[in-house]
């Protein structure tokens, strides 16, 4: 069962605001979906088995070499506002 | 016949120039896209520029590369340098990538003609394109129905004659289900065979890029071009085998597994088409074997928990500071980030982020995420055993035909349950294809799915090709001839 308090906590962890008006509806909906997901806890499986990655590939390490990359201007071209490589946020002090 | 080959024959014979061909497709888009809404961004200038280059090459008599001069579409979650890539979300509606996805880099080098970026469910989280910020994509077969999703735009672009093929992504069926709904071939390759670099992540361990085409042969041609090892994707393996040259291999004596559970409760008209497909394979000399997928019931919740958990983590990057939607009013940085996300991400995306966060939270982690991963390992092991006996597994692609507009989003659980046939291939990283197998009683297309063993993509394509060859007259209405 998912409580309203849990939903508030999860929303906060998710960096999302939830409107008080829709809280009831979302709690109810989440409870139903969690119940659907809960089905896995009724299924018995081999306890020793572990999943790492689908192709069972191992980490590959590269030499730490400096290579040509993107310029700051390119990387920051999608930000809103800002100049000289900085971000612009509203003044609070 | 392969539409790709047909186009290249016409181009090389100079019966049509690449610029003329491209203009023909652009004019089809101009005429039909307003209604179908397959494309969210049309790249006319880029398309005509490349078409001119292809014509110059043809004039020199040089042979064309496999996808050179072919007008195609890209799903709007595949990064294209200097071309908007929005994931059909308000969050990224003005986002312009600074680099190309590897698949697009490959196609660009081959001078494929990019006609535009196609519509999709927001961040690929949906099965009908109804969650797209740019509105729903309609099914070219009947515009009272959706084209499916999440790659509905890619499927409608091909089914509507607005592209020769489309590249899309498949996390739980997003290539195969819209292909099935639109009467096309949709191929999800083995996980790792096609680079995911530049595909905007939904659930990284499940996502895979693949083609939506008119024919199996075209799917094989596209797959052979894009299945290359890429050091920029840490899960990339590439492909050891080409598939197009193996399309005429005999399937006499192969074993095809049929899962009884998938046929129980199936609509009569869809079941009849599946049974007819089985008969076609028997006629081709294949042996049909009844099999069971031991943890079939676990597949949906395992998929859902894994996908949401990975989505929750992947979506964490959207803070609206470095890129993306930014709110007008806020009192603190934390509030700004929350508002940026809450005001621009749709209901389904927010729901999946929250469910993923719930499954990953410290007091729920063992019960949900860890348990789901254990089950995932069991599912992968069980499939491995099945493929010791069978070459492929045959199932319907979806338990239904295309949804009527507005029908898909009513109940989330019911909608998630519709993915039952497609998610196992993503969970186990298997190649799977949807091939048209006829029309249902409502005259909408139905797809048959074949699932194969990991990295035996060429076998899946060949077995699908044998079916297509055998039934192409009966299914001709689903496989449109190119009009040039």
Boltz contact constraints between the chains, C-beta under 6 A:
constraints:
  - contact:
      token1: [A, 10]
      token2: [B, 354]
      max_distance: 6.0
  - contact:
      token1: [A, 10]
      token2: [B, 357]
      max_distance: 6.0
  - contact:
      token1: [A, 10]
      token2: [B, 358]
      max_distance: 6.0
  - contact:
      token1: [A, 13]
      token2: [B, 357]
      max_distance: 6.0
  - contact:
      token1: [A, 14]
      token2: [B, 353]
      max_distance: 6.0
  - contact:
      token1: [A, 14]
      token2: [B, 354]
      max_distance: 6.0
  - contact:
      token1: [A, 14]
      token2: [B, 357]
      max_distance: 6.0
  - contact:
      token1: [A, 15]
      token2: [B, 337]
      max_distance: 6.0
  - contact:
      token1: [A, 15]
      token2: [B, 338]
      max_distance: 6.0
  - contact:
      token1: [A, 15]
      token2: [B, 341]
      max_distance: 6.0
  - contact:
      token1: [A, 16]
      token2: [B, 341]
      max_distance: 6.0
  - contact:
      token1: [A, 16]
      token2: [B, 342]
      max_distance: 6.0
  - contact:
      token1: [A, 16]
      token2: [B, 350]
      max_distance: 6.0
  - contact:
      token1: [A, 17]
      token2: [B, 338]
      max_distance: 6.0
  - contact:
      token1: [A, 17]
      token2: [B, 342]
      max_distance: 6.0
  - contact:
      token1: [A, 36]
      token2: [B, 413]
      max_distance: 6.0
  - contact:
      token1: [A, 37]
      token2: [B, 301]
      max_distance: 6.0
  - contact:
      token1: [A, 37]
      token2: [B, 305]
      max_distance: 6.0
  - contact:
      token1: [A, 39]
      token2: [B, 301]
      max_distance: 6.0
  - contact:
      token1: [A, 40]
      token2: [B, 298]
      max_distance: 6.0
  - contact:
      token1: [A, 40]
      token2: [B, 301]
      max_distance: 6.0
  - contact:
      token1: [A, 40]
      token2: [B, 371]
      max_distance: 6.0
  - contact:
      token1: [A, 40]
      token2: [B, 372]
      max_distance: 6.0
  - contact:
      token1: [A, 40]
      token2: [B, 375]
      max_distance: 6.0
  - contact:
      token1: [A, 43]
      token2: [B, 298]
      max_distance: 6.0
  - contact:
      token1: [A, 45]
      token2: [B, 374]
      max_distance: 6.0
  - contact:
      token1: [A, 45]
      token2: [B, 375]
      max_distance: 6.0
  - contact:
      token1: [A, 45]
      token2: [B, 378]
      max_distance: 6.0
  - contact:
      token1: [A, 46]
      token2: [B, 378]
      max_distance: 6.0
  - contact:
      token1: [A, 49]
      token2: [B, 374]
      max_distance: 6.0
  - contact:
      token1: [A, 49]
      token2: [B, 377]
      max_distance: 6.0
  - contact:
      token1: [A, 49]
      token2: [B, 378]
      max_distance: 6.0
  - contact:
      token1: [A, 51]
      token2: [B, 373]
      max_distance: 6.0
  - contact:
      token1: [A, 51]
      token2: [B, 376]
      max_distance: 6.0
  - contact:
      token1: [A, 51]
      token2: [B, 377]
      max_distance: 6.0
  - contact:
      token1: [A, 54]
      token2: [B, 191]
      max_distance: 6.0
  - contact:
      token1: [A, 54]
      token2: [B, 429]
      max_distance: 6.0
  - contact:
      token1: [A, 55]
      token2: [B, 192]
      max_distance: 6.0
  - contact:
      token1: [A, 55]
      token2: [B, 237]
      max_distance: 6.0
  - contact:
      token1: [A, 70]
      token2: [B, 98]
      max_distance: 6.0
  - contact:
      token1: [A, 74]
      token2: [B, 98]
      max_distance: 6.0
  - contact:
      token1: [A, 78]
      token2: [B, 95]
      max_distance: 6.0
  - contact:
      token1: [A, 78]
      token2: [B, 323]
      max_distance: 6.0
  - contact:
      token1: [A, 79]
      token2: [B, 322]
      max_distance: 6.0
  - contact:
      token1: [A, 80]
      token2: [B, 326]
      max_distance: 6.0
  - contact:
      token1: [A, 87]
      token2: [B, 321]
      max_distance: 6.0
